[in-house]
Amino acid sequence: MGRESGPGVGRGGAKGERKPKRPAVPGAGRASQNRGDVSEMQFMIQASNRGFGVAKPYGHNERYDVILDAGRRRLLRVQVKGSGCWRQNGFAVDTCWRTSRGRKPYTPEQIDFLAAVYNGRRAHGRQIWYLIPVRALGGRLNIKLYPFGTRRDRHPPFEKYREAWKLLGKPGLRE
């Protein structure tokens, strides 16, 4: 029996012909956005369980994802980032937003806190939260977090922000 050839068969098909494109799947390419939405919902649940008033801006037009009522007429703008990707004993988090001209770091004029969550396999079903004031990011475009420790640096700079819910202040009073 001979080998079959022609368009769509084998790896390349006939010379000069392109492989047919995969059919469009509704929602394909939105996996990252969907994971982000899930991380935002997880954050809102955690904050609400701790007594904070929680609001979500309409659309994706602001740099922040969630607004928290921190009491005393103080609202906090929080950007939420999630990761399940584990590399070299830690996980990386982008601390920037994208424009047509490249990546830009978050500033205190845009957000108050960055909330990063790791909920990958090593967490064994639990969520590990980091609540980092935007000023502590120092203009970085990304950071690496080490919830299970690291051999190289005995004092990773962002470990003090792990589960630091107290930095958000006391929840607003609800009547």
C-alpha positions as CSV (number, residue, x, y, z in Angstrom):
1,M,0.0,0.0,0.0
2,G,1.2,3.4,-0.8
3,R,1.2,6.5,1.3
4,E,-1.7,8.9,0.9
5,S,-0.9,12.4,0.0
6,G,-2.8,15.5,-0.9
7,P,-4.2,18.5,0.9
8,G,-5.1,18.0,4.5
9,V,-3.3,14.6,4.7
10,G,-0.1,14.1,6.5
11,R,2.0,17.0,7.7
12,G,2.4,19.4,4.8
13,G,0.1,18.3,2.0
14,A,1.0,19.2,-1.5
15,K,3.8,21.7,-2.1
16,G,2.5,25.3,-1.8
17,E,-0.8,24.4,-0.3
18,R,-1.7,25.4,3.2
19,K,-3.3,23.2,5.8
20,P,-6.9,23.9,6.4
21,K,-7.6,26.1,9.4
22,R,-9.2,24.6,12.4
23,P,-12.9,25.5,12.8
24,A,-13.6,28.4,15.0
25,V,-14.7,27.3,18.5
26,P,-16.9,29.8,20.4
27,G,-14.9,31.2,23.3
28,A,-11.6,29.9,22.0
29,G,-8.7,32.3,22.7
30,R,-10.5,33.6,25.8
31,A,-9.1,31.0,28.2
32,S,-6.8,33.6,29.8
33,Q,-9.7,36.1,30.2
34,N,-11.9,33.3,31.7
35,R,-9.1,32.4,34.2
36,G,-8.8,36.1,35.1
37,D,-12.6,36.3,35.7
38,V,-12.4,33.3,37.9
39,S,-9.6,34.8,40.0
40,E,-11.6,38.0,40.3
41,M,-14.6,36.1,41.6
42,Q,-12.4,34.1,44.0
43,F,-11.0,37.4,45.4
44,M,-14.5,39.0,45.7
45,I,-15.7,35.9,47.7
46,Q,-12.6,36.0,50.0
47,A,-13.0,39.8,50.6
48,S,-16.8,39.5,51.2
49,N,-16.3,36.6,53.6
50,R,-13.9,38.9,55.6
51,G,-16.7,41.6,55.8
52,F,-15.6,43.9,53.0
53,G,-18.2,45.5,50.7
54,V,-17.3,44.5,47.2
55,A,-18.1,46.2,43.8
56,K,-17.1,45.3,40.3
57,P,-16.7,48.0,37.7
58,Y,-18.7,47.5,34.5
59,G,-16.6,46.4,31.6
60,H,-12.9,46.1,31.4
61,N,-12.1,49.8,31.0
62,E,-10.3,50.5,34.3
63,R,-6.9,49.3,35.5
64,Y,-8.6,47.8,38.6
65,D,-10.8,44.8,38.7
66,V,-12.5,45.1,42.1
67,I,-13.4,48.0,44.5
68,L,-13.4,47.3,48.2
69,D,-15.2,49.3,50.9
70,A,-12.4,49.6,53.5
71,G,-14.5,51.7,55.9
72,R,-14.2,55.4,56.9
73,R,-15.3,56.5,53.4
74,R,-12.3,54.7,51.9
75,L,-12.6,52.7,48.7
76,L,-9.7,50.6,47.5
77,R,-9.0,49.8,43.8
78,V,-7.6,46.2,43.5
79,Q,-6.1,44.6,40.4
80,V,-6.4,40.8,40.6
81,K,-4.0,38.4,39.0
82,G,-4.1,34.6,39.1
83,S,-1.6,31.9,38.3
84,G,-1.5,28.2,38.4
85,C,1.9,28.0,36.6
86,W,4.8,26.9,38.7
87,R,8.4,27.5,37.6
88,Q,11.7,27.3,39.5
89,N,10.1,27.0,42.9
90,G,7.8,30.0,42.5
91,F,5.2,31.6,40.2
92,A,5.5,34.7,38.1
93,V,2.8,37.5,38.1
94,D,2.6,40.3,35.6
95,T,2.4,43.6,37.4
96,C,1.7,45.6,34.3
97,W,-0.9,46.4,31.7
98,R,-0.5,46.4,27.9
99,T,-0.8,49.1,25.4
100,S,-0.1,49.3,21.7
101,R,3.3,50.7,22.6
102,G,4.2,47.9,25.0
103,R,3.8,47.1,28.7
104,K,3.3,49.7,31.4
105,P,3.6,49.2,35.2
106,Y,0.7,49.9,37.4
107,T,0.9,53.2,39.3
108,P,-0.7,54.5,42.5
109,E,-2.9,56.7,40.4
110,Q,-4.4,53.6,38.8
111,I,-4.7,51.0,41.6
112,D,-4.1,50.7,45.3
113,F,-3.3,47.0,45.6
114,L,-2.4,44.0,43.5
115,A,-4.0,40.8,44.7
116,A,-2.2,37.7,43.3
117,V,-3.5,34.2,43.9
118,Y,-1.8,30.9,43.3
119,N,-4.2,27.9,43.1
120,G,-2.1,25.4,41.2
121,R,-1.5,21.7,42.0
122,R,1.2,22.4,44.7
123,A,-1.4,24.3,46.7
124,H,-3.5,21.1,47.1
125,G,-6.8,22.7,46.5
126,R,-6.3,25.8,48.6
127,Q,-5.7,29.4,47.4
128,I,-2.6,31.3,48.4
129,W,-3.1,35.1,48.3
130,Y,-0.6,37.9,48.1
131,L,-2.0,41.5,48.8
132,I,0.7,43.9,47.7
133,P,0.4,47.7,47.8
134,V,1.2,49.1,44.4
135,R,4.0,51.3,45.8
136,A,5.8,48.1,46.9
137,L,6.0,47.0,43.3
138,G,8.4,49.9,42.5
139,G,7.5,50.1,38.8
140,R,8.3,46.4,38.1
141,L,6.6,44.8,35.1
142,N,6.5,41.4,36.8
143,I,7.4,39.7,40.1
144,K,8.1,36.2,41.3
145,L,6.4,34.9,44.4
146,Y,7.6,31.9,46.5
147,P,4.8,30.5,48.7
148,F,6.8,27.3,49.4
149,G,10.2,29.0,49.9
150,T,13.3,29.3,47.8
151,R,16.9,28.1,48.2
152,R,18.5,31.2,46.6
153,D,17.0,34.1,48.5
154,R,16.2,33.5,52.2
155,H,14.0,36.6,52.4
156,P,12.0,37.0,49.1
157,P,10.8,40.6,49.0
158,F,7.1,39.9,48.7
159,E,6.6,37.2,51.3
160,K,5.5,39.7,53.9
161,Y,2.4,40.3,51.7
162,R,1.3,36.7,51.7
163,E,-2.2,36.5,53.2
164,A,-1.8,40.2,54.3
165,W,-5.5,40.9,54.4
166,K,-5.0,43.3,57.3
167,L,-3.2,45.7,54.9
168,L,-6.6,46.4,53.4
169,G,-7.9,47.9,56.6
170,K,-11.0,47.1,58.5
171,P,-14.1,46.3,56.5
172,G,-16.7,49.0,56.0
173,L,-19.6,49.0,58.4
174,R,-22.8,47.6,56.9
175,E,-26.2,48.6,58.3
